[in-house]
C-alpha cells in the first residue's frame, strides 16, 4: 500500500484541508494531509497566496533537498462575489497548483483534473446554459480544471445525448421524480453501502415497512395531485425491490396507481430487479400486470469465484437464465450492471464478462468502476480483497468503451465517486431510445426527486434559484417504522416551501 504524509504550510484556513485531502486521495491509496509542523512528512509544500486584481497562488514542494514551484492565477471577482464565492475562487486556485505538484512528484496525470465531485456533466450543462459555445466551455474545462480532452469529449457526447432524450430537460424544475426505496436484499454485497438488510427472518419488519411506505405514497401523492405537480419518472431502488413477495409487489404497485392518479403522464417507471436470485415468473407477471417493463438484472461479473467473494449468492447461470425468462415474458427494456475492478479480476476476467454480455445484449448497460466506500465490508477489510492496479483498471475502462461502441451503445450519463479505482467514472450506455430518464434526472439535478421508503433520500431543487436541499428518511427499518409519519410531514413542508409560492 502506498502511503504518503504531506505537510502544508502557508494556508491558515482549515477549509483547505478537505479539498487537498480529496486531491491527495486521487494519487495514493492512503494519504494524510496535515497543517501541523511537528508531524513527520515525506513532503512539505509551502503555499503563497496573493489576492489583488487576480488570485495568484504559488506552491513550492521540498523533496530530498530539492525544490519545485508551480503557480496559477485566476480572475479576481471579489468586489461582486460573496465571501463564500471568494473562497471558492481561492480554493480552486490552490487545488489547481496542488494537483500540478502531485502530478509532478508521482508522474500520474489525473484525467479529471481537480474535479473530485460526482457530476462532471452538470458543470458542462451549466456553462452551455449560460450561453457559452461548446468551444468556450471546453476551453474553460481544460484551462480552469485541468480536465483532459478525452474526458471533455465524453462529457459533451453525454450532454448532447441527454438533450436529445429529454429536450425539455432545463424546463422540468416544476415537475418531480419519485424514488421508492426497498431496503431488503437476499444478502449484502461486500462493496455495498446502500440501506440493504438480508430479508430472511425479517418478515415482520417487511410488513411494517410496507405499511409505512404505502402511507408515504398516499400522502405525497395527494399533495402532488392537489398542487397539480406532474411526475416525470418513478424509480424503485434499494436494496432489491424484487426481494419482497409477488403479492407484496402487487399491492405496492396497486398503491402506486392509486396514490399517483396521473400515472399515464409519467414518462418512465423502473424497477431494479438487480439480484437474479430474487426474480421469478410470478414476480415478472406482476410487473407485466402493472405495465412495468424497464428493469435491471445485474450480473456485476460472469466469474463465479468473484460472485462468491463479494457476497452475491446467485450463480452466473442464474443471471443468464433469469434474463431469458424476463425476455420471454415480455420485458423489452432490461438494464445490466457490470463492475470493473472487482476482487481478483483483471483484463482477462473482464473480457470474459464482456463476451458473455454480448450473448444477451441488454438494452442498456451501466459500467461501474469499483469504489471503496467508507462503510462497506470491503473497505473495512481491505487486506482481504486484492484489486487490480491503476493501469489495469484504466485498460478495463478502455475495453468497455471500445466494446460498447462496437456493439451500438452510446454513453448517456456518468457519475464519479470518492475512492473510485483509477480516479475514473461510472458510465451508463444504452441503445437509442432505451435510456433511463430517471438516471439523467438524478445526475443532472434539474428537478426535485422525492425519496419514499426506508433510507430514501430526497433532493429538493428550488425551481427558481436551483438551490438544493437534501432530506433523508431513517436507514434502518425499525427507525423508519417508528417515524415515517413525521418524515412524511417534513417532506410535504419542504415541498410547500418550494412550490406553494404566490
MARKE-943296 format. One line per 5 residues: number of its first residue (from 1); their letters; for each residue x, y, z of C-alpha. Coordinates in Angstrom, 1 decimal, padded with zeros to 4 digits. Example, Ala and Ser with C-alpha at 12.3 -4.5 7.8 and 13.67 -1.06 7.14 Angstrom:
<rs>
1) AS) 012.3 -004.5 007.8 | 013.7 -001.1 007.1
</rs>
This chain:
<rs>
1) XXXXX) 000.0 000.0 000.0 | 001.3 003.4 -000.9 | 001.1 005.9 002.0 | 002.1 009.5 001.9 | 002.2 012.2 004.6
6) XXXXX) 002.2 015.8 003.3 | 002.8 018.9 005.4 | 001.1 022.0 004.2 | 002.4 025.4 005.1 | 001.2 028.9 004.3
11) XXXXX) -002.6 028.1 004.5 | -004.2 029.1 007.7 | -007.8 028.3 006.8 | -008.9 024.8 007.9 | -011.4 024.8 005.0
16) XXXXX) -008.5 023.9 002.7 | -007.9 020.5 004.5 | -010.7 018.6 002.9 | -010.2 019.6 -000.8 | -006.5 019.0 -000.5
21) XXXXX) -007.1 015.6 001.1 | -009.5 014.6 -001.7 | -006.9 015.5 -004.3 | -004.2 013.6 -002.4 | -006.5 010.5 -002.4
26) XXXXX) -006.6 010.6 -006.2 | -002.9 009.7 -006.2 | -002.3 007.5 -003.2 | -004.1 004.5 -001.6 | -003.6 006.2 001.7
31) XXXXX) -002.6 009.8 002.3 | -002.6 012.2 005.2 | -002.6 016.0 004.8 | -001.6 018.0 007.9 | -001.1 021.6 008.7
36) XXXXX) 000.8 020.7 011.9 | 004.5 021.5 011.7 | 005.6 018.9 014.3 | 004.3 015.9 012.4 | 006.7 014.0 010.2
41) XXXXX) 006.0 014.2 006.5 | 007.6 012.8 003.3 | 006.9 016.1 001.5 | 006.5 019.7 002.6 | 004.5 022.1 000.4
46) XXXXX) 004.6 025.9 001.0 | 001.8 028.0 -000.5 | 001.8 031.7 -001.1 | -001.5 033.5 -002.0 | -002.0 037.0 -003.4
51) XXXXX) -005.4 038.5 -004.0 | -005.3 041.8 -005.9 | -006.6 042.1 -009.4 | -006.1 038.3 -009.7 | -006.0 035.4 -007.3
56) XXXXX) -002.4 034.1 -007.6 | -001.1 031.1 -005.9 | 002.4 029.6 -005.8 | 003.2 026.2 -004.4 | 006.7 025.0 -003.7
61) XXXXX) 007.4 021.4 -002.8 | 010.5 020.3 -001.0 | 011.8 016.8 -001.6 | 015.3 015.4 -000.8 | 016.7 018.9 -000.6
66) XXXXX) 015.3 019.9 -004.0 | 012.5 022.4 -004.6 | 010.0 022.7 -007.4 | 007.5 025.5 -007.8 | 004.2 025.7 -009.7
71) XXXXX) 001.8 028.7 -009.9 | -001.6 029.6 -011.2 | -003.7 032.8 -011.5 | -007.5 033.3 -011.9 | -009.5 036.4 -012.3
76) XXXXX) -010.4 038.1 -009.1 | -014.1 038.9 -008.8 | -014.1 039.8 -005.1 | -016.0 043.0 -005.5 | -019.1 041.3 -006.8
81) XXXXX) -018.9 038.0 -005.0 | -019.9 036.9 -001.5 | -017.3 035.7 001.0 | -018.3 032.1 000.2 | -017.8 032.7 -003.6
86) XXXXX) -014.5 034.5 -002.9 | -013.2 031.5 -001.0 | -014.3 029.1 -003.8 | -012.0 031.0 -006.3 | -009.1 030.8 -003.9
91) XXXXX) -009.8 027.2 -003.1 | -009.9 026.3 -006.8 | -006.6 028.1 -007.5 | -004.9 026.3 -004.6 | -006.3 023.0 -005.7
96) XXXXX) -005.0 023.6 -009.2 | -001.5 024.2 -008.0 | -001.6 021.3 -005.6 | -002.7 018.9 -008.4 | 000.2 020.1 -010.6
101) XXXXX) 002.6 019.5 -007.7 | 001.3 015.9 -007.1 | 001.3 015.2 -010.8 | 005.0 016.3 -010.8 | 006.1 014.0 -007.9
106) XXXXX) 004.1 011.0 -009.0 | 004.2 011.3 -012.8 | 000.5 010.4 -012.8 | -001.9 012.6 -014.9 | -005.4 012.9 -013.5
111) XXXXX) -007.8 012.8 -016.4 | -010.5 014.6 -014.4 | -008.1 017.3 -013.2 | -009.1 019.0 -010.0 | -012.7 017.7 -010.1
116) XXXXX) -013.5 015.4 -007.2 | -017.3 015.9 -007.4 | -019.8 013.4 -008.5 | -021.4 015.2 -011.5 | -018.9 016.5 -014.1
121) XXXXX) -021.6 016.8 -016.8 | -023.6 019.1 -014.7 | -020.7 021.6 -014.9 | -020.8 021.5 -018.7 | -024.6 021.8 -018.8
126) XXXXX) -024.3 024.9 -016.7 | -021.7 026.5 -018.9 | -023.8 025.9 -022.0 | -026.9 027.2 -020.4 | -025.0 030.4 -019.5
131) XXXXX) -024.6 031.0 -023.3 | -021.1 029.7 -023.9 | -020.3 027.9 -027.1 | -019.1 024.4 -026.9 | -015.6 025.6 -027.8
136) XXXXX) -015.6 028.2 -025.0 | -017.0 025.7 -022.4 | -014.4 023.2 -023.4 | -011.6 025.7 -023.1 | -012.7 026.7 -019.6
141) XXXXX) -012.9 023.0 -018.5 | -009.4 022.4 -019.9 | -007.9 025.7 -018.6 | -009.6 026.1 -015.2 | -010.0 022.4 -014.1
146) XXXXX) -007.2 020.6 -016.0 | -009.6 018.1 -017.5 | -008.2 016.2 -020.4 | -009.6 016.4 -023.9 | -010.7 012.8 -023.8
151) XXXXX) -012.9 013.4 -020.8 | -014.2 016.7 -022.2 | -015.3 014.9 -025.3 | -017.0 012.2 -023.3 | -018.9 014.9 -021.3
156) XXXXX) -020.0 016.5 -024.5 | -021.3 013.3 -026.0 | -023.3 012.7 -022.9 | -024.7 016.2 -022.7 | -025.7 016.1 -026.4
161) XXXXX) -027.4 012.7 -025.9 | -029.3 013.8 -022.8 | -030.7 016.8 -024.6 | -031.9 014.6 -027.4 | -033.5 012.2 -025.0
166) XXXXX) -035.1 014.9 -022.8 | -035.3 018.1 -025.0 | -037.1 019.9 -022.2 | -034.5 018.9 -019.5 | -034.0 022.5 -018.4
171) XXXXX) -037.7 023.1 -018.1 | -038.6 020.3 -015.7 | -038.0 022.1 -012.4 | -041.7 022.4 -011.8 | -042.1 018.6 -012.1
176) XXXXX) -040.7 016.0 -009.7 | -039.5 012.4 -009.9 | -040.2 009.8 -007.3 | -037.6 007.4 -005.8 | -039.1 004.4 -003.8
181) XXXXX) -036.5 002.6 -001.6 | -037.0 -001.1 -000.7 | -034.3 -001.8 001.9 | -034.0 -005.6 001.6 | -031.7 -007.9 -000.3
186) XXXXX) -031.1 -011.7 -000.2 | -027.6 -010.9 001.2 | -025.4 -007.8 001.4 | -022.6 -007.4 -001.1 | -019.2 -006.6 000.2
191) XXXXX) -018.9 -003.3 -001.7 | -022.4 -002.1 -000.8 | -023.3 000.9 001.5 | -026.9 001.2 000.4 | -029.7 000.6 003.0
196) XXXXX) -029.9 -003.1 002.4 | -030.8 -005.7 005.0 | -030.8 -009.5 004.5 | -034.5 -010.3 004.2 | -034.5 -013.8 005.6
201) XXXXX) -036.3 -013.8 009.0 | -037.4 -010.2 008.7 | -041.0 -010.7 007.5 | -042.3 -008.6 010.5 | -040.0 -005.7 009.5
206) XXXXX) -041.1 -006.0 005.9 | -044.8 -005.9 006.8 | -044.3 -002.8 009.0 | -042.1 -001.1 006.4 | -044.6 -001.6 003.6
211) XXXXX) -047.4 -000.1 005.7 | -045.3 003.0 006.3 | -044.3 003.2 002.6 | -047.9 003.0 001.5 | -048.7 005.8 003.9
216) XXXXX) -045.9 008.0 002.4 | -047.1 007.3 -001.1 | -050.7 008.2 -000.4 | -049.8 011.5 001.5 | -047.2 012.7 -001.0
221) XXXXX) -049.3 011.6 -004.0 | -052.4 013.5 -002.6 | -050.3 016.7 -002.1 | -048.8 016.5 -005.7 | -052.3 016.0 -007.1
226) XXXXX) -053.7 018.9 -005.1 | -050.9 021.2 -006.4 | -051.1 019.8 -009.9 | -047.4 019.0 -010.0 | -046.6 016.4 -012.7
231) XXXXX) -044.4 013.3 -012.0 | -041.6 012.8 -014.6 | -040.3 009.4 -013.6 | -040.7 006.8 -010.8 | -037.8 004.5 -009.8
236) XXXXX) -037.9 001.6 -007.4 | -034.4 001.0 -005.9 | -033.0 -000.3 -002.7 | -031.9 -002.8 -001.6 | -033.5 -005.0 -004.2
241) XXXXX) -037.2 -004.2 -004.8 | -037.9 -007.7 -006.0 | -036.8 -009.2 -002.6 | -040.4 -008.8 -001.4 | -043.0 -011.4 -002.4
246) XXXXX) -045.0 -011.2 -005.6 | -048.2 -010.5 -003.6 | -046.4 -007.6 -001.7 | -045.2 -006.2 -005.1 | -048.7 -006.4 -006.5
251) XXXXX) -050.1 -004.5 -003.5 | -047.3 -001.9 -003.8 | -047.9 -001.2 -007.5 | -051.6 -001.0 -006.9 | -050.9 001.6 -004.2
256) XXXXX) -048.7 003.4 -006.7 | -051.6 003.7 -009.2 | -054.0 004.9 -006.5 | -051.6 007.3 -004.9 | -050.4 008.9 -008.2
261) XXXXX) -053.6 009.0 -010.3 | -051.9 010.8 -013.3 | -049.6 007.8 -013.9 | -050.3 007.8 -017.6 | -048.3 011.1 -017.9
266) XXXXX) -045.3 009.6 -016.2 | -042.5 009.1 -018.7 | -040.9 006.0 -017.1 | -041.3 003.5 -014.3 | -038.2 001.4 -013.4
271) XXXXX) -037.9 -001.5 -011.0 | -034.4 -002.7 -010.1 | -034.6 -006.5 -010.1 | -030.8 -006.4 -009.6 | -030.3 -009.7 -007.9
276) XXXXX) -031.1 -012.6 -010.2 | -031.9 -014.8 -007.2 | -035.0 -012.6 -006.5 | -036.6 -012.9 -009.9 | -039.4 -015.4 -010.5
281) XXXXX) -042.1 -015.9 -013.1 | -044.8 -014.7 -010.7 | -043.0 -011.5 -009.9 | -042.4 -010.8 -013.6 | -046.2 -011.4 -014.1
286) XXXXX) -046.8 -008.7 -011.5 | -044.6 -006.3 -013.4 | -046.4 -007.0 -016.6 | -049.8 -006.6 -014.9 | -048.8 -003.0 -013.9
291) XXXXX) -047.2 -002.2 -017.3 | -043.6 -002.0 -015.9 | -041.1 -003.3 -018.5 | -037.9 -001.4 -017.5 | -036.0 -003.5 -015.1
296) XXXXX) -032.4 -004.2 -014.1 | -030.8 -007.6 -013.8 | -027.3 -007.1 -012.6 | -024.6 -009.8 -013.2 | -021.7 -007.5 -012.0
301) XXXXX) -019.4 -010.2 -013.2 | -019.6 -013.5 -015.1 | -016.9 -015.2 -013.0 | -018.4 -017.4 -010.3 | -015.4 -017.1 -007.9
306) XXXXX) -015.9 -013.3 -008.0 | -019.6 -013.5 -007.1 | -018.8 -015.7 -004.1 | -016.0 -013.3 -003.0 | -018.3 -010.3 -003.0
311) XXXXX) -021.3 -012.0 -001.3 | -023.7 -012.5 -004.2 | -025.3 -015.9 -003.7 | -026.6 -016.4 -007.2 | -024.7 -018.2 -010.0
316) XXXXX) -023.6 -017.0 -013.4 | -026.1 -019.4 -015.0 | -028.9 -018.0 -012.9 | -028.2 -014.5 -014.2 | -028.4 -015.8 -017.8
321) XXXXX) -031.5 -017.9 -017.1 | -033.4 -015.0 -015.4 | -032.5 -012.7 -018.3 | -034.0 -015.1 -020.8 | -037.0 -015.7 -018.6
326) XXXXX) -037.7 -011.9 -018.3 | -037.3 -011.5 -022.1 | -039.7 -014.4 -022.8 | -042.3 -012.8 -020.6 | -042.2 -009.5 -022.4
331) XXXXX) -039.6 -007.4 -020.7 | -038.4 -005.1 -023.5 | -036.1 -002.8 -021.7 | -033.5 -004.6 -019.5 | -030.5 -002.9 -017.9
336) XXXXX) -027.5 -004.8 -016.7 | -024.7 -003.5 -014.4 | -021.0 -004.5 -014.7 | -018.3 -003.6 -012.2 | -014.7 -003.0 -013.2
341) XXXXX) -012.0 -003.9 -010.7 | -013.8 -006.5 -008.5 | -011.5 -008.5 -006.2 | -009.3 -010.9 -008.1 | -010.4 -009.7 -011.5
346) XXXXX) -008.2 -008.3 -014.3 | -008.5 -007.7 -018.0 | -008.9 -011.5 -018.8 | -011.9 -011.8 -016.4 | -013.4 -008.6 -017.7
351) XXXXX) -013.0 -009.7 -021.3 | -014.9 -012.8 -020.4 | -017.7 -010.7 -018.8 | -018.0 -008.6 -022.0 | -018.1 -011.7 -024.1
356) XXXXX) -021.0 -013.1 -022.0 | -022.8 -009.8 -022.1 | -022.6 -009.8 -025.9 | -024.7 -013.0 -026.0 | -027.5 -011.1 -024.2
361) XXXXX) -027.2 -007.5 -025.4 | -029.4 -005.8 -022.8 | -031.0 -002.5 -023.9 | -028.7 -000.6 -021.5 | -025.5 -001.3 -019.7
366) XXXXX) -024.0 000.6 -016.7 | -020.3 000.1 -016.3 | -019.2 000.9 -012.8 | -015.6 001.3 -011.5 | -015.3 -000.3 -008.1
371) XXXXX) -015.3 002.3 -005.3 | -014.0 001.6 -001.8 | -017.0 003.1 000.1 | -016.1 004.0 003.7 | -018.8 001.9 005.4
376) XXXXX) -018.6 -001.2 003.2 | -017.3 -004.6 004.2 | -014.7 -004.4 001.5 | -013.2 -001.2 002.9 | -013.3 -002.4 006.5
381) XXXXX) -011.3 -005.5 005.5 | -009.3 -004.1 002.6 | -006.4 -006.5 003.0 | -008.7 -009.4 002.1 | -009.7 -008.0 -001.3
386) XXXXX) -006.9 -007.9 -003.9 | -007.8 -005.5 -006.7 | -006.1 -004.5 -010.0 | -003.7 -001.6 -010.1 | -004.4 001.8 -011.7
391) XXXXX) -003.0 000.9 -015.2 | -005.1 -002.3 -015.4 | -008.3 -000.5 -014.2 | -007.7 002.1 -016.9 | -007.3 -000.6 -019.5
396) XXXXX) -010.5 -002.3 -018.5 | -012.4 001.0 -018.8 | -011.0 001.4 -022.3 | -012.1 -002.1 -023.1 | -015.6 -001.2 -022.0
401) XXXXX) -015.6 002.0 -024.1 | -014.5 000.0 -027.2 | -016.9 -002.8 -026.6 | -019.9 -000.6 -026.2 | -019.0 001.4 -029.3
406) XXXXX) -018.6 -001.8 -031.4 | -022.0 -003.1 -030.2 | -024.1 000.0 -030.9 | -024.3 001.5 -027.4 | -024.0 005.2 -026.7
411) XXXXX) -023.0 006.8 -023.3 | -025.8 008.9 -021.8 | -024.9 009.5 -018.2 | -021.9 009.4 -015.9 | -021.0 009.9 -012.4
416) XXXXX) -018.0 009.6 -010.2 | -017.4 008.5 -006.6 | -014.9 009.2 -003.9 | -012.2 006.4 -003.6 | -013.1 005.1 -007.1
421) XXXXX) -010.3 002.9 -008.5 | -008.1 004.7 -011.0 | -009.9 008.0 -010.4 | -012.2 007.0 -013.3 | -016.0 007.1 -013.6
426) XXXXX) -019.2 005.1 -013.9 | -020.9 005.3 -017.3 | -024.3 004.4 -018.4 | -024.7 003.2 -022.0 | -027.8 002.4 -024.0
431) XXXXX) -029.3 001.7 -027.4 | -031.1 004.6 -028.9 | -034.4 005.2 -027.2 | -033.7 002.8 -024.3 | -032.0 005.3 -021.9
436) XXXXX) -033.2 005.8 -018.3 | -034.7 009.2 -017.9 | -034.5 008.9 -014.2 | -030.7 008.4 -014.3 | -030.4 011.6 -016.2
441) XXXXX) -032.6 013.5 -013.7 | -030.8 012.2 -010.6 | -027.4 013.1 -012.1 | -028.1 016.5 -013.6 | -030.2 017.8 -010.7
446) XXXXX) -032.7 019.7 -012.9 | -035.7 018.8 -010.7 | -036.7 017.7 -007.2 | -036.6 013.9 -006.5 | -038.8 012.8 -003.6
451) XXXXX) -037.5 009.8 -001.7 | -040.0 007.5 -000.2 | -039.2 004.4 001.9 | -036.5 003.3 004.3 | -033.2 005.0 003.7
456) XXXXX) -034.6 007.0 000.7 | -033.0 010.5 000.2 | -035.0 013.4 -001.2 | -033.3 016.1 -003.1 | -035.3 019.3 -003.3
461) XXXXX) -034.3 021.6 -006.2 | -035.6 025.2 -005.9 | -037.5 025.9 -009.2 | -036.3 029.5 -009.1 | -032.8 029.5 -007.7
466) XXXXX) -031.7 025.9 -008.3 | -030.6 025.7 -004.6 | -030.6 022.1 -003.4 | -031.9 020.9 -000.1 | -031.3 017.2 000.9
471) XXXXX) -033.5 015.3 003.3 | -033.2 011.6 004.2 | -035.5 009.1 005.8 | -034.1 006.8 008.5 | -031.9 004.0 007.2
476) XXXXX) -033.0 001.1 009.4 | -036.5 -000.4 009.2 | -037.3 000.0 012.9 | -036.5 003.7 013.0 | -038.4 004.2 009.8
481) XXXXX) -041.4 002.3 011.1 | -041.4 004.4 014.3 | -041.2 007.8 012.5 | -042.5 007.6 008.9 | -045.4 009.9 009.6
486) XXXXX) -043.0 012.6 010.9 | -040.7 012.3 007.9 | -043.7 012.4 005.5 | -044.9 015.7 007.1 | -041.4 017.2 006.9
491) XXXXX) -041.2 016.3 003.2 | -044.5 017.9 002.5 | -043.5 021.0 004.4 | -040.3 021.3 002.3 | -042.4 020.8 -000.9
496) XXXXX) -044.7 023.6 000.3 | -041.8 025.9 000.6 | -040.6 025.2 -003.0 | -043.9 025.0 -004.9 | -046.6 026.8 -003.0
501) XX) -045.4 030.3 -003.6 | -047.6 033.2 -004.6
</rs>
